Amino acid sequence: MKLERPVIVVRAAPWSEDAAALSAVRRRVFIDEQAVPEDLEWDGEDEGARHWLALVDDAPVGTVRLRSGGHIGRMAVLREHRQSGIGSQLLCAAIEAARGEGLSDVHLHAQVHALAFYARHGFVAEGEEFMDAGIPHREMWLRF
């Protein structure tokens, strides 16, 4: 018996059109699961950023955003869909967009538990560990 694999789609998701879906994923991951305060999560940077949405069988399961200057952030994948390659697909979409904009690098603030994930994509940690929303982070860079 052949098991059907879910259909995963990663697509650009303009905030003006997809704010509800993007917000729902981020709320579940950051606010509900990781206890990030709402006022820190909703930082006012979403309207000016580029966003991507991951869908599994048309249901939103992941997101990432790219802000001007090459800052990748707000990467979130619902717990039940982690370890499936969705995070890598989202990250690659943001990296390729930055390259397409002619940027020479991208950077992000990685939760310490995710350092190895970003390192597998070529990111290098720089600087000291710091706390953001009560969660330990490191700055990471990918230079093209």
C-alpha positions as a Markdown table, in Angstrom:
| # | Residue | x | y | z |
|---|---|---|---|---|
| 1 | Met | 0.0 | 0.0 | 0.0 |
| 2 | Lys | 1.4 | 3.3 | -1.1 |
| 3 | Leu | 1.0 | 6.2 | 1.4 |
| 4 | Glu | 0.2 | 9.6 | -0.2 |
| 5 | Arg | 2.5 | 12.3 | 0.8 |
| 6 | Pro | 1.0 | 15.7 | 1.7 |
| 7 | Val | 1.3 | 18.4 | -0.9 |
| 8 | Ile | 3.6 | 21.1 | 0.4 |
| 9 | Val | 3.5 | 24.5 | -1.3 |
| 10 | Val | 5.7 | 27.5 | -0.4 |
| 11 | Arg | 4.5 | 30.7 | -2.0 |
| 12 | Ala | 5.0 | 34.5 | -1.7 |
| 13 | Ala | 2.4 | 35.9 | 0.7 |
| 14 | Pro | 1.9 | 39.6 | 0.6 |
| 15 | Trp | 0.9 | 40.9 | 4.1 |
| 16 | Ser | -2.0 | 42.9 | 2.5 |
| 17 | Glu | -3.5 | 39.6 | 1.3 |
| 18 | Asp | -2.3 | 36.9 | 3.7 |
| 19 | Ala | -2.0 | 38.6 | 7.1 |
| 20 | Ala | -4.6 | 36.4 | 8.7 |
| 21 | Ala | -2.9 | 33.1 | 7.7 |
| 22 | Leu | 0.6 | 34.4 | 8.5 |
| 23 | Ser | -0.5 | 35.8 | 11.8 |
| 24 | Ala | -2.3 | 32.5 | 12.8 |
| 25 | Val | 0.9 | 30.5 | 12.3 |
| 26 | Arg | 3.1 | 33.0 | 14.2 |
| 27 | Arg | 0.5 | 33.2 | 17.0 |
| 28 | Arg | 0.5 | 29.4 | 17.5 |
| 29 | Val | 4.3 | 29.1 | 17.4 |
| 30 | Phe | 5.6 | 32.3 | 19.1 |
| 31 | Ile | 2.8 | 33.5 | 21.4 |
| 32 | Asp | 1.1 | 30.2 | 22.4 |
| 33 | Glu | 4.0 | 27.7 | 22.3 |
| 34 | Gln | 7.0 | 29.9 | 23.1 |
| 35 | Ala | 5.2 | 32.5 | 25.3 |
| 36 | Val | 6.5 | 35.5 | 23.4 |
| 37 | Pro | 4.6 | 38.6 | 24.5 |
| 38 | Glu | 2.1 | 39.9 | 21.9 |
| 39 | Asp | 3.6 | 43.4 | 21.8 |
| 40 | Leu | 7.0 | 41.9 | 20.9 |
| 41 | Glu | 5.6 | 39.6 | 18.2 |
| 42 | Trp | 3.6 | 42.3 | 16.4 |
| 43 | Asp | 6.5 | 44.8 | 15.9 |
| 44 | Gly | 5.0 | 46.9 | 13.2 |
| 45 | Glu | 7.5 | 45.6 | 10.6 |
| 46 | Asp | 5.2 | 43.2 | 8.7 |
| 47 | Glu | 3.6 | 45.6 | 6.2 |
| 48 | Gly | 7.1 | 46.6 | 4.8 |
| 49 | Ala | 8.5 | 43.1 | 4.7 |
| 50 | Arg | 8.2 | 40.3 | 2.1 |
| 51 | His | 6.6 | 37.1 | 3.4 |
| 52 | Trp | 6.3 | 33.5 | 2.4 |
| 53 | Leu | 3.7 | 31.0 | 3.5 |
| 54 | Ala | 4.0 | 27.2 | 3.6 |
| 55 | Leu | 0.8 | 25.3 | 3.0 |
| 56 | Val | 0.2 | 21.6 | 3.5 |
| 57 | Asp | -2.9 | 20.4 | 1.6 |
| 58 | Asp | -3.9 | 24.1 | 1.4 |
| 59 | Ala | -3.6 | 24.7 | 5.2 |
| 60 | Pro | -1.1 | 27.3 | 6.5 |
| 61 | Val | 1.7 | 25.6 | 8.4 |
| 62 | Gly | 4.8 | 27.9 | 8.2 |
| 63 | Thr | 6.0 | 31.4 | 7.5 |
| 64 | Val | 9.1 | 33.5 | 7.2 |
| 65 | Arg | 9.7 | 37.2 | 6.4 |
| 66 | Leu | 12.5 | 39.2 | 4.8 |
| 67 | Arg | 12.9 | 42.8 | 5.8 |
| 68 | Ser | 14.9 | 45.4 | 4.0 |
| 69 | Gly | 18.6 | 45.1 | 4.5 |
| 70 | Gly | 18.5 | 41.3 | 4.3 |
| 71 | His | 17.1 | 40.5 | 7.8 |
| 72 | Ile | 15.3 | 37.2 | 7.8 |
| 73 | Gly | 12.9 | 36.7 | 10.7 |
| 74 | Arg | 9.7 | 35.4 | 12.1 |
| 75 | Met | 10.4 | 31.9 | 10.8 |
| 76 | Ala | 7.8 | 29.6 | 12.2 |
| 77 | Val | 6.6 | 26.1 | 11.4 |
| 78 | Leu | 3.8 | 24.5 | 13.3 |
| 79 | Arg | 5.0 | 21.8 | 15.7 |
| 80 | Glu | 3.3 | 18.9 | 13.9 |
| 81 | His | 5.0 | 19.8 | 10.6 |
| 82 | Arg | 8.6 | 20.3 | 11.8 |
| 83 | Gln | 11.3 | 18.0 | 10.6 |
| 84 | Ser | 9.6 | 17.7 | 7.2 |
| 85 | Gly | 11.7 | 20.1 | 5.2 |
| 86 | Ile | 9.2 | 23.0 | 5.3 |
| 87 | Gly | 11.6 | 25.2 | 7.3 |
| 88 | Ser | 14.3 | 24.7 | 4.7 |
| 89 | Gln | 12.0 | 25.5 | 1.9 |
| 90 | Leu | 10.9 | 28.7 | 3.6 |
| 91 | Leu | 14.5 | 29.8 | 4.4 |
| 92 | Cys | 15.6 | 29.1 | 0.8 |
| 93 | Ala | 12.7 | 31.2 | -0.6 |
| 94 | Ala | 13.9 | 34.2 | 1.5 |
| 95 | Ile | 17.5 | 33.7 | 0.6 |
| 96 | Glu | 16.8 | 33.5 | -3.1 |
| 97 | Ala | 14.7 | 36.6 | -2.9 |
| 98 | Ala | 17.5 | 38.5 | -1.2 |
| 99 | Arg | 19.9 | 37.3 | -3.9 |
| 100 | Gly | 17.4 | 38.4 | -6.5 |
| 101 | Glu | 17.4 | 41.9 | -4.9 |
| 102 | Gly | 21.2 | 42.0 | -5.3 |
| 103 | Leu | 22.0 | 41.8 | -1.6 |
| 104 | Ser | 25.4 | 40.5 | -0.7 |
| 105 | Asp | 24.3 | 38.8 | 2.5 |
| 106 | Val | 21.4 | 38.0 | 4.8 |
| 107 | His | 21.3 | 37.8 | 8.6 |
| 108 | Leu | 18.9 | 36.6 | 11.3 |
| 109 | His | 18.5 | 36.1 | 15.0 |
| 110 | Ala | 18.5 | 32.4 | 15.6 |
| 111 | Gln | 17.1 | 30.7 | 18.6 |
| 112 | Val | 20.0 | 28.8 | 20.1 |
| 113 | His | 18.3 | 25.5 | 19.7 |
| 114 | Ala | 18.1 | 26.1 | 15.9 |
| 115 | Leu | 21.7 | 27.1 | 15.3 |
| 116 | Ala | 22.5 | 23.7 | 13.6 |
| 117 | Phe | 19.5 | 24.1 | 11.3 |
| 118 | Tyr | 20.8 | 27.5 | 10.0 |
| 119 | Ala | 24.4 | 26.3 | 9.9 |
| 120 | Arg | 23.3 | 23.5 | 7.5 |
| 121 | His | 22.2 | 26.3 | 5.2 |
| 122 | Gly | 25.6 | 28.1 | 5.4 |
| 123 | Phe | 24.9 | 30.6 | 8.1 |
| 124 | Val | 27.7 | 31.4 | 10.6 |
| 125 | Ala | 27.0 | 32.5 | 14.2 |
| 126 | Glu | 28.7 | 35.8 | 15.2 |
| 127 | Gly | 28.8 | 37.6 | 18.5 |
| 128 | Glu | 27.6 | 36.6 | 21.9 |
| 129 | Glu | 24.4 | 34.9 | 22.9 |
| 130 | Phe | 21.6 | 37.3 | 23.8 |
| 131 | Met | 18.1 | 37.1 | 25.1 |
| 132 | Asp | 15.1 | 38.2 | 23.0 |
| 133 | Ala | 11.6 | 37.7 | 24.3 |
| 134 | Gly | 13.1 | 35.6 | 27.1 |
| 135 | Ile | 14.6 | 33.1 | 24.6 |
| 136 | Pro | 18.4 | 32.8 | 24.0 |
| 137 | His | 19.5 | 33.8 | 20.5 |
| 138 | Arg | 22.6 | 34.3 | 18.4 |
| 139 | Glu | 23.1 | 36.5 | 15.3 |
| 140 | Met | 23.9 | 34.5 | 12.2 |
| 141 | Trp | 25.0 | 35.6 | 8.8 |
| 142 | Leu | 25.1 | 34.1 | 5.3 |
| 143 | Arg | 27.3 | 36.0 | 2.8 |
| 144 | Phe | 26.9 | 35.3 | -0.9 |
